[in-house]
Amino acid sequence: MKNVVVVNGEGDWAAYLPGYAVYQTRLQTSRWLWHDGHLYVIDSAGTVRVDGVLWRVGAIRPRPAHRAVLEMIRMAGVACVNPARALLLGFDRLGMLNELREAGLPVINCSVAVGDSTLDRIIPTLPAVIKAGNYHGGLGKARPVDEEQWNELRDLLFATEDYFTIEPYIDYVRDIRCLIAGDRLWAMARRGVAWKANVRTASYELITVPDEIGEYTALAQRHLGADVLGLDFLETLDGRFVLLESNDVPGLSGFPDDVRQAIALRLRIRMEALEG
């Protein structure tokens, strides 16, 4: 029986992958070995040879080992959802944004600053959204609304070595996550208790996928070579869609069970292709 290793994420994937031995591990506490033509994961439960990977690593602090494990999966040629190459393209926020721009998607305009005192040279239009480094899930983000808050935030950011992006704050009608798995699309409109719609979500509803963002999402999937992808859009007051980012390990809360089934199917297809 082939082994599927689920890295982080939900703990019940065995129900979606009958016929495979499914092992759950965490990237933060596991060790990985590529040796003599085989890939292994080692943790407190023992050593498991890896035949397939379901990568569900979400909003954790990126570390060098994170990228190294993806490169080992890629080196081993092991079936992985998403493919390791696609996950590496989205590993860093700046790289992810550049990929989306090069694909022709309507990515939000931003400034980028690296190095001490660079923010001293910027007088942003307020309110603005500041994002520090390579984080997702609402982490490392702030919204200064006046000059006093901007100056305090600028002084605080001086203490970190990450890069920063500065984006205009968009007063939106709704935030929409468009999710694709295989060739199937879903969309969810969300509102948060504060300005971050994807943090402490106060309300959400599944909606019919707007044609425009469905096409954008399918385009991003093809460009990145992904199996599953979540794109986050803001719908502006004048009816335009602005793309904030793509998520190659999107959260599935609130989406129907069909999404999990579609993701598992993509992994089975990839594993069977290698077996054949």
N, C-alpha and C positions, 0 to 999 in steps of 0.2 A: 504494500500500500504506500502511495506517495505521501510525503509530508508537506503540508502547507503551514507556514509560520506566519501568524498574524502579529504584526508589530504595533503595539499600543492599540488604542481604539476599543471598540465594543467587544464584549467577552462571549458572544453567542454565535460567532460565525460558523461553528461546526454544523449548526442546523441548516445552513445554506450551502454547505459543501459536502454532501453525502458522498461516500466512497473515498474520502481522503482522511488521513490522520491530521487533525488540526491542533496546532500547538500555539499557545498564547505567550508572548514575551513582551518585555518593555525595552525600548532602545536605551533608556537611562541606566538599566541594570544588567544588560546582556553584553556578552563578548562574542566576537565574530571571527571566524577563521576560514580563509580560502587556501586550501592546501591539496596538492596532488590531484587536482581536477575536481575537487568537491568543496561545497560551501557548508559550513556548520555554524549553528548558533549555540552558545553555551551560557546557561544561567543556573539559578539555584535548583531547577528541576532536572538538570543534566545536560547532555550534549545531543543535539538533534541535527541530522543531515537535512539540508534545506533543498526541497524540490520545487517549491513555489512560495511566493511571498505576497501577502496582502498587507500593503503599507498603509497604516492608519495613524501615522505620526502627525499629530495636530499642532496646537499652539504651545510648543515647548521652546526653551532657549536653544537656538542652533549652536552646535559645537563642532569642532573639526571632525570628531568621530562620526557625527551624523552624516557628513558628506562622504567620509571614507567608507562607511557601510554601504551607501548607495553605489559607490564606485565598485565595491567588491561584488555586489549583486549583479551589476552590469558586466563585470569581468567574468563572472561565473556563467553568464548566459541563462540565468534562472528566470522562469516566468514570474513576472511581478506586475501587480496592478496598484498604481500606475507603473508603466515601465520606468526603470531606474533613470534612463536618459531623460524622460519627461519630467521626473521629479527633480533632477539636477538642474534643468532649465528654470524651474520655479523655486529653487532653493533660496535665492536671495531676492528681496523685493525689487531692487533696481534692475536686476537681470530679468525678472518676471515682467516688469513694466516695459522694458525694452522689447522683449519678445512680443508683447501685445501691440506695441506701437508698430513694430515691423510687420505684423500681420494686418495692419490697417484698421485696428479697432479704435473706438473713440475714447482713449484713455484720458483721464483728468490731467490738466496741465499742472506742473509742479516745479518748484525750484529745489535744488539739491545742494547741500553744504557739507564739506568735509574739512576738518582742521580747526584749530583754536581761533577764536575771534571772527570766524567767517560770518556768523550770524549778526555781528555788529554792523556789517555792511548791507543788511537787508532791513527795509522798512515795509513789512507786508501790509496789504489791505486787510483790515480786521473786520469781523472775526476771520481767523484762519485756522487750519488744522495742521499741527506739527506732528510728524511721525519720526520717532528715533529708531534707527537701525532696522534689523530684519525680523520683525515680530508681526504676529497675526493675532486674531481673536480679540482685538481692542487693546492689546498691550502696547505700551510705549507711545501712546497717542494723547494729545491734549489739544484744547481749543481756546486760545487766548482771545478775549473779546474786546480788550482795550489796551492802551499803551502800557499801563501799569502791569497787567498780567503778562504781556509780551516781554517786558524787561525782566520780570521775575523768572519767567520760564527760560529766557535766554541765558540768564546767570546759572540756572540749574543745569541746563544742557551742557554748559562748559565742563561739568564734572565727568562727562562720559566721552569715550573715544569713538562712539558710533557716528555714522553719517546721519543726516537729517533731511527729510523732505518737508517742504512747506507748500501746502495746497490751499486754494481758496475754499472757504466754507460755503457749501451749496445748500440753500434753503429748499429742501426737496419736498415733493408731493408724497413720494413713497420710495423705500429702499426695496429692491427686488433682487433676490438670489435666483439666478437661472442655473439649473443643474442638468448636466447631461451625463448619461451612463450608457455606453454602447451607442446606439442610435436613438435613444429615447430621451425626451426632454420633459422637465418639470419646472415650475416657477413658483416662488413664494414671495409675497409682499410682507415686509416686517416693519415694526416700529418698536423702538426701545423706550425705556422710562426716561432716558436723557437723549443726548444728541447722537450717541452711538447706537445705531439700529440693531446691530448684531450682538450687543452686550446687554444682559438683563432685559431680554426681549419681552415687551409688555403685551404685544399682540402679533399674530401672524395668520396668514391665510393662503392656502394654495389657490393660484389663479391660472387662467388660461395663459399660455406662454405668448407674450407679444411677439409678433413675427420678427420685428427688427432685432430684438435681443436674442431670440432663438437662433437667427442666422449668425449673429456675432459669436454666440457660444459654440455653435458647430464649427465655425471658422477657427476659433481659438483651439478647439479640440484637435482639428486636423493639423494646424500649425505646430502644436506642441507634441503631437503623436500620443495623446492621452486617451485612456479608456473612460475616465470619469473626471469631471471638472465642474467647479462652481464659479460662476462669474457674478460679481456684485455690482449692480448698477444703481444709480440714483435717477429717478425721473424728476426732471426739473419742472418749475412752475409753468414754463412755456411748452412742455410736452417733449422735450429732448431727453435722450438717455446718455448719461455719462458713466463710463466704466471706471470703478475704483481699483479693482484688482481681480486676479484669478486665484482660485484655491484648488490646488491639485490633490488635497486631502480634505474635501469639504465635509463639514458636519452634516449629519443626516437627520437630526432631530426635527420632527414636524413633517418630514416627507413620508410618503407611503412606503410600505414594505416592498413594493415593486422595485424601489431603488436598490435595496440590499440584494435582491434577487438578480438584478441586472449587473451589479458589480461582481457578484460571485460567478455569474455566467461568463463574464469577460475573463476572469482568472482561469476558469475551467477550459475555455477555448484556447487560451495561450498555453496552458500546460499540455493539452491534448495535441496541439500543433507540434510541440517539441517531442512528444512521445512518438508521433507518427513519422 
